[in-house]
């Protein structure tokens, strides 16, 4: 006859074995968790280092495109606002709302820009010469956002003096650049400044629309006769001097949001005054008689008021007088 407690003993044994198996499993899970916890800081540091290296490469491609190669392929590695910021760096105050990033690179005239803006007439830089600029950058990554800060730079300053080091960094719009990571890659995300900001672009549109089809007359001094300049909606100007038309039309631009009379970097100014009137400057590039000229412009009561740098107002015709 079997002992009456046998089934109970067997059941207890079963419980014991199950508990021991669970205990072993629990210990295994615990050890795995501990090991994972030990590895997480190292893995996180490795991922951060890899992300910073990727950001450095993306930055190198962008600044080399701006300063050396003129490679428009970087336009595809930007946010929409980042593309506008690139156009702003390439074109300065010469803003046209229809210009694309690729067009800005195509019209960059690489040698001319490098000689006149960056290197004061010195030979164009090479990729290797920008090695120290890229290598010394300070990279900050936080999640999917990052910044790149230049620690060394060289470019042309006022009076065609070659600036280097921290002085050049302070003048470079890429001195501190902002980036975001999308779909696993870093893209340039600087916000535009000056005329390229949304509020300034709005002011420019209003000023251009008001000036289209009008003429501005420059007084006799220092010329023997008045010079009349007409502004056409297609973006070209034409001049009349001594009763004769100028030889060829020249482009005209309106800027707002910074003063183009100031040396680079431009000083930011409000695109609208305290009464809400848009204000800016008119630029004529290689206009007849002039190699280039800048006038102030402001809408007062809906009509454009054009002024010389001295503050003297110039005669502005009624709409349609330009004969475009």
Secondary structure, 3 states (H helix, E strand, C coil): CCCCCHHHHHHHHHHHHHHHHHHHHHHHHHHHHHHHHHHHHHHHHHHHHHHHHHHHHHHHHHHHHHHHHCCHHHHHHECHHHHHHHHHHHHCCCCCCCCCHHHHHHCCCHHHHHHHHHCCCCCCCCCHHHHHHHHCCEEEEECCEEEEECCCCEEECCCCCEEEHHHHHHHCCCCEEEEEEECCEEEECCCCCHHHCHHHHHHHHHHHHHHCCCEEEECCCCCCCCEEEEECCCCEEEEEECCEECCCCEEEEEECCEECCCCCCCEECCCECCCCCEEEEEEEECCCCCCEEEEEEEEECCEEEEECCCCCEEEECCCCCCCC
